Amino acid sequence: MNRLVEDELNRMEAENEKRMNVIAQNGNDGLHYVKYELDGEITEIEVNEPIVVEPTDKAKLRKDTPVFSGVLKYFPNALKAVARASKAGNDQHHPEKPLHWDMSKSKDEYDAMIRHLLDHEDNPVDDDNILHLTKVCWRALAGLERYLTNNH
């Protein structure tokens, strides 16, 4: 290799290393660079597109599902009431079993929801001292869950 070409390549390598250090120190994206041919001629200035790592659909779905900030923070008292109603129903129907939803029973969510909504107009509190509106919410959630899981 010609001594002049070798010197120029060494100079360019040193320049490139210096530039990369500046890029690293300044937080620059380093996307713009000069392309050199072996003979030392500048042939083009290239701009590489940054490699964008898209979040997976699963990660995006998680971030787009703000359970705490989009539901729990909005309705803490309502959800606590629904949880208490859920426990009361479990204690009534399955007193010896841990809290669970037996989806094989009582699949009439929409009818029960409307009955509780109508009963709310007559007396907001059901015979078991649970608000009819609380039971409306439980039945609405149950209906939605069945729909979303195709477990009708």
N, C-alpha and C positions, 0 to 999 in steps of 0.2 A: 504494500500500500504506500502510496506517495506520502512523504513526510508532511507536506502541507495539508493534505486531506486528513491525515491522522491527527495533526494538531487542531484542525478545525472541528473534527469529531469530538476530541477531548474538551475543547472549549464549549461546544454545544452541550455536551453531557454535563459539564460543570454548571453551565447556565440553567439547564433543565433542572438539575438538582437544587440549585439556588431558588429557582422559581417555585418548585414544589415545596420547599421549606417555607417560603413566603406565603404560599397558598395555605399550608397547614397552620401557620401562625395566625393568619388573618381570618381563618374560617371561610375562605373563598371556596366556591364549589369546584374549582379546578377544571371546568368543562372546556374552556377555550385553550387551545394550544397550537403551536406552530409545528408543522410536520416538515422534517428535513429529509432530504434524500442523502444517500451515502456520499455523494459528491459535494455536500455542504450547501446545495441550493435550497432555498425556501420554495417549496412547491405549492403549498396551500395553507390556508388557515382553516382549521376544522373546529366545529362546535359539536361536540357529542351531546346527544340528548341524555339527560340524567336517567339513570335506571330507577324507575319508580316501582317500588314494591307495594303493590296493592294489598290491602288487608284481605285476608280470606273472607269468603262470604260468612263463615261462622263468626269470625272476629267482628266483622261489620255488624252482623245481626246482634251480637252481644252489646256492642256499643250503642246500637240503635234501639236497645231495649232497656230503658232506664227504669227498672223495677222500683228501686228506692226513690230516686228523685222524681220520677214520673207517676208513681202510684202511691207508694207508702207515705211519702211526705205530704201528698195531697189529702189523703183520706185516713189518717192514723186512727181516729176514733171510730169511724165506720168499719174499718178492717178489724179492729180489736173486737167490736161488737159481733161481727160475722164470725170471728174465731171463737168467741164464747158460745155463739149459737151452734157452731159446728161441734164443739165439745159437748154441749147439752144434748144435741141430737145423738151423738155417739154414746153418751152415758145412758140415754133412754133406750136406744135400740141394741146396743152391744155393751152392756155394763161391765162385762168381764174382759173385754178386749181393749188393746191400745187404740188410741185415736186413729181412725182410718175412715175412708169413704168407701162404702160398699156400693160400687157402681151398678151392681146387679139388681139393686132394689130401688124403688121409687124413681122411675124414669120419666115421670110427668113434670119435669121442671117448669115448663111454660104454663101449664094449667095451675100448678101450685103457686107459681110466682104471681099470676093474675089473681088467684083467690086471696093470697095474702095482701095484695095491693088493694083489692076491694074491701077486705076486712079492716084494713088500716083506716078507711074512711069512717067505719062504724066505731071502732075502738083501736087506737094505735098499738095497744099491748095485747098480745095473745094470752091464752089461758096459762101458759107456762112462764109468764112474765118476760117473754122475749118480744121485742118490737116486731110487728108484722113487716115493717120496712127492712129490718135486718134479715128476715127470712126471704124477702123479695131479692135482696142482694145475693144471699147464698144461692138461691135458685137461679138467678141470672148468671152467676159465676159457674154454677154446675152446668147449665145449658150451654154456655160458651165453651167450657172445657170439653164437654161431649162433642160439640160441633167441631172444635179444632182438632180433636183426636180421633174423629170419626167413630166415636164410641156411643152411638145412639141407642 
